[in-house]
Amino acid sequence: MKMSKWTGLILLILTLSASKVHAQANSIVAIRAGRLFDSKSGKVFSNQVILVKDDKIAAVGSPEAIQIPPDAQLIDLSKATVLPGLIDGHTHVFGFGLDGIKSGGPPFASAINDTREYRTLLAMANAQKDLRAGFTTLRDLMSHGGGYADVDIKKAIDRGYFAGPRMQVSTMGLVATGEGILGSSEVNLPRNYQTADGPWALIQAVREQIHYGADWIKFHSTADYEFEENGELNSDPTFTKEEVKAIVKEAHRHGRKAACHAFGGEGLRSCVEARADTIEHAVELDEATADLIKKKGIYLELTAYHYSLSDYVARDAKSTGGKYSLEALREKSGRLAISRGLKISFGSGVGPFPHGTQAAEFTYLVKYGMSPSQAIQSATTVAAEMMGWQDKIGSIEKGKFADIIAVSGDPLQDITELQRVKFVMKGGQVIRDDTK
């Protein structure tokens, strides 16, 4: 069969592209770091060299200890602070919230008016925004109407079809009957979550989600909230203790982990007693519960910036006359969690607010009592351990993936520097370089 000139041209382009990728994969890259943050010690070392071969770090050390091959590609970050790629442990790439965004901002999509295919494309764009902001790894918690498309996004990135962060995903998420139902009883609208009740039905749902690619089982142990007249938070519990135990136990039985959304009260205690792997939010946290979380080795994600958004602040101001708010309660319990030494993994909850802006979370962690070094560790070594990837990411060490970022200033002096990332490398591939 005779080949058309266009087919021949396409094959030539693909061949040249493949050759280029192959050549890049076997090259050596040398990064000169003016300041290098060591996420394990929490210290900064001056004048360091990082050698990258293929997608891994080959060597790290001083110029005297590291010999740069003559054919290495040089990247000069000698005037920057270099850090490991950041990890956001609580994202929603299918979240298209525009809180604080004026007209003309990021695109918006809804499960009612837009197809899943369109929303999946925008979700991929959201993941790429997070990557360009320095978050080379995400744990995405619930697809919010995207079904199992988060698995497809992860798969497409892993197979090299799209640039994007490393991901662990939790697919549809689990809720009890009554939560996430949209519209009146006369209208059948798409659901944001998977609904199941009773231990056996939940076990079946867990098995189904794992079969279709879930790395984590995310479930809501509390639903809506309101403040009592005395300022106490009433978090409506959803699943019973037996149901929570069934979810966590079945996830663990299949080698998966469980993430529990809980504001406080009975729902939070049920998750702690069942030994969920992570607690999301825990806005209402007392000393006894905090100590039990620490004793059981459970990770906590504060999502602090999330509760300063206008959606929450305006609602709380209206319902309480300005006396109480989740924002104030979050600060109180966040300070308690940090002072008690809980394992706090960085999780922003990005999705209700625009992707790529979640580094604002660092400011709140420092405000609540973390040192800048501890705040960065929460998004590197601690988050890597939470995801079970501590042997792959979270620090700039020989043998780990070359996930590397850089900022112009010193984030240990000004944590907001992490909101101005200038350089991003993921797996040895430069995603952005605004340092020149």
N, C-alpha and C positions, 0 to 999 in steps of 0.2 A: 504494500500500500504506500502510495506516494505521500510524503510528509509535507504539509502546507508550510509556507514561510512563517506563518504566525505560530504554528505548533513548534516549529524548529526554534524560533526565537524564545518562546516560553521555556522550552527544555534547556536552552543555553543559559537563560537567566537563572533557572533553578539549579543548574549544575554549578554556575559561578557562585551563587549564594551558598550552596552546600560546601563548596571549596573554601569560601571565605570563613564560614562558621567553623569548619574543620581546622583551618589554619589558626583561628583565634583560640580554639579550644586547646591547642597544643603549644601556645605561646606562654612566655613568662612575663608577668607584670610586676614591676617594682614600685611600691608606693612609699614616698618620703613623707613621713608624718611629723609635723612640727611638735605636736602634742598628741599623745596617744592615751586614751582612757582605758585602763585595765579594769574591766568590769568585775573580775574576781576579787581583786584587792581594794577596788574603789579608788585607786590612785591614778595620777596622770604622770606619764613618763615623757621626757623631752627627746626630740631628735631620734626617732625610731624608723626602722625600715620594715616593710611588710612585703614578702614575696608571695605572689599568687600564681599558681600553676593550674590550668584548667579552671575548675570551679571551686578549688580548695585553697586554703592558706598553706603555703609550703614552709614558711619560716617567718619569725618575728624577732627583732632584736635591734641592737645598736648598729650603726654603720661599721663599726670595727668588727662586730661579730658576724654580720651578714654580708656576704660578697654578692654584689649584683652582677648577674651574667651580662656580658657585653651586648647581647642581642635582645635584652629585656626592654619591654615598653615601659617608659618612665611616666609616673603620674606624680606631679609635684603638689603635695598638700603640706608643704613645709611651713606655711603661714596659717594653718588651720588646726582645729582639734578633731582628731579622728576617733570614732567610736564604733562599736559593733552595731550592726543593723538592729533597729528597734523592733519590739514585739508588742502588738496590741492584742490582748487576750479576750477582748469583748467588742466585737464589731458586728455590724449588720450591713453587708454590702447591698442587700436588697432594701435598705432604708434610704428614702429619698427626702428626708426632712429638710426644710429650708429655714429653720429657726435662725433669726437674725440676718437673713439674706434678703437683700433688696431685689426688686424686679430686674431681670436680666442675669440672674445668678445661675446656678447649676440646673440641669434639666430635672423635671419632676415627673414621676410616673405613679399610677395607682393601679391596684389589682382590678378595679371596676372598669376603668376606661382604657387601659392599655393591655396589650397581649403579654403573655409570659415571655415570649421571644424578645420583645422590645425591652421589657424590664430586665431580662438577663443580660442584654447588651449594655444597658446602663449600669447594672451591677458590676460587670467586668470593668467598666470605666471607673467606677467607684474604687474597686480594688487597686487599680493602677494609680489613682490619685493618692491612696494611702502609701503605695510603694514609693512614689516620687517625694512624698513627705518624709521618707526615711524609715517607714515601717515595712521592713522586708519580710515579716512574718505576721500572719493574722490567725486568730481563732475566731471563726465566724459563728455566732450563736443565734440560730434560727433564720430561716429564709423568708419569713414574713410573706407568705403567699407565693413564693418562688418554687415551692415543691422541692424536688431533688436537684434543681438547677445549680445549686451551690456546689454539688459534687461535680457537675459538668464544668463549671468554671475552674475549680481546682484541677481537674483532669486536663483541661486544655492548657493551663499554665504549666503543669508538670511535664506535659509532652512537648513543650516548647512552641506551641502555636501562637501564644500570646505572652508578652512580658507581663509579669504580675508577681505578687508576693507568694511565699510559701503559705499554705493554708491547711488548717484542720477545720472541718465543718460539722454542723450538727443537724442539717436538713430541716425538717418542718417544725421540730419542737413539739412538746406535749403539754396539753392543758386539760383541765377538767371541764365537764359540761357547764356552760354558762359564761365561760370566758372567751373572748374573741369573736362572739357572735355579732355580726353587723346587721343593721336594719331591723325591721319589725318581724314578727312571726309570720307575716304574710308574704315575705320576700326571701328568696333563697339567694344569698350573695356568697362570693368566694370566702373561704376561711383562711385566716392568716396562719393557723396552727393545725395540728392533728389532735382531735379530741378523743379521749378514752377515759373510762371509769372502771374502777375495780381492779384488783391486782392482776387477774388473768388477762383482761383486755389490755392493760398497760404492758404486761410482759409480751403480748403479741405485737403491740405497737413498737416496742423497743426492738424486737427481733426483725420486724419489717424495716425499720429505719437503718439498722445495721446492715441488713441484706443489700439495701440500695446505696450504701456508702457512707453512713454516718460514722465519724470518728468520735464524736461526743453525743450523749443524749442530754439535751437541754429541756428542762421542764419548769413550769411556773408553780411554785408552792404557795404563793400568795397572788391575789388578783388586785382589785382596786384598794384605795386607802382613803381615810378621812381622819381629821384631827378631832379629838374629843374636846370638850370645853376646858378641860384642865391641861390641854396641850399634848396629851398622850396620843400616839399614833395607833390607829386601828387598821391593821392590815388584814384584809379578808383572806382566811386560809382557803385553799382549794382542795388539794388531795389530803386524804387521811394519812396517819402515820404508816398504816399498813400499805397504802398505795405508794407512798414515797419509798419505803423500804423495798418494795417489789421493783420499782424502777431502777434504783441504784444497784440492787443485788443482781438483776438481770444484765445490766450494762457491764458490771464487773465480771460476770460469769463468761461473757464473750470477749473479754479483754479490752473493753471500752471504758470510758470515764463518763461521769455524770456531773452536769453543771446545774445548780439550783438557783433559780430566780426567787428571791425572798426578801421582802422589806423588813419583816420582824415577826414577833408573836409566835403563835403555834406553828405557822408554816416554816419559819426559820428554824425553830427548835427541831422540827421533824427532820429537816435536811441534815442538821448537825448530828443528830442521834443516828441517822442512817449512814453517816459518813460519806456524804457526797464529796466529790473531789474538789469542787470549787463552790463557793457561795458568791452569788452575784448581788451586789448592792448592800444588803444588811444595813439599811438606813437607821433602823432602830436596834441598837446593840447595847446590851447591858454587860456588866463586868463578868458575871457568871457565864453567859453565853460566849463572850469573847475568850475567856480562859478555856472553855471546852473546845472551841474551834482550834485554839493553839495546841491543846493537848492531843487532839485527834490528827493534827498535821494537815488540816484543811486550808486550802488557799482562799484568800478573800480578794475580791475585786471591787473597788469603791465606786467607780464611775462617777467621780465627784463633780466634774465639770458639767455633766449631764443635768444635774439638779439646779444649776444656775440658769438654765434656759428659760426663756419667757413663758413657755408652755406650763412649766411647774410654778414659777414665781408668781405669775399673774393669777393662776388658779388658787394657789394657797393664800395669796393676799386677799382675794375676793371671799373665799370661804371662811377665813379666820379673822377678817378685819385687820390683817397685817400682823397679828400676834404670833403666828406659828408658820413654819415652812419646812419643806424637806431640805432645802438648802442649809438652814441653820442646824437641823437635826443631823444632816450628813456630816457637817463639820464637827459636831460634838462627838458622834460615834466614830468618825474617822480618826480624830485625835486619840480616842480611847484605843482603837485597834492598833495604831502605830505605837502608842506608849506601852501597850501590853506585849509588843513584839510579835504580832501575828505575821504570817507569811502573806504579804500583800503583793499580788501580781498586777502589773499595769493592765487596766482594762478601761477603755474610754466610753464604751457604749455608742460609738459613732454610728450615725444613721439618722437619728432624729435631728442631728446637726450635720453640716456638710463634711463629706470625706476629705481627708487631707489636712484637717484643722485640729485633729485630736491631740496634738502635742500640748495644747492648753491644759490638759490634765496634769502635766508635771507641776505646773504652778500651784495647783491645789494640794498635791501631795507634799510639797515643800511648806505650804501654808499650814498644813495640818501637823507638821512636826518632823517630817523626813529631812535629812540633809540632801542637798542636790545629788550627791554621790549615791545615796540610798534610793532616791527617786529614779535615777538612771538604771540602777541595778534591778529595780522592780520591773523594768521593761527590757532587761537583758538576761542576766543569770537567773533571776527568780522566775520570770515568765517562761524561760526555756525549760526549767525544771518542771514547772506546772504542766507544760505540754509534753513532757517526757522526751524532749529533744536536746537535753543538755550536752549530749555528745556531738551534736551537729551545729548548734547555733548558740548565741548568747554571749560569746566572747571571741576576741581575736586571738586565736591559738592555732598552732600547727595541726592540720588535719580537719579543721572545721570548715564549713562553707565560707567562702569569701563574701560575706554579707557585711559591708562596710559603709559607713556614712561619715560626713564631715560637716562641721560648722565653722564659721569664721572666728567667733569669739571663744570664751571659756565658759561652758555651761555650769561648771562648779561655782563660778562667780555670779552668773546670770542664767538661771534655768530656762528663761525664755529664748535663749539661743537655739534650743531644740525646735522652736517654731519657725526657724529660718535655716533649714537644712540646705546646704549648697552642693553636696556631692552624695550620690547614692550608687553603690555597687551591690548587685545581688548575684551570688554564684559566679563571681569573676567578670560579670558583664556590667559595664558602666551604664546606668539608667539615666543619670543626669550629672552634669558637671558645670556648675555655674561659678566656679572658683577663678576662672580665667578672665 
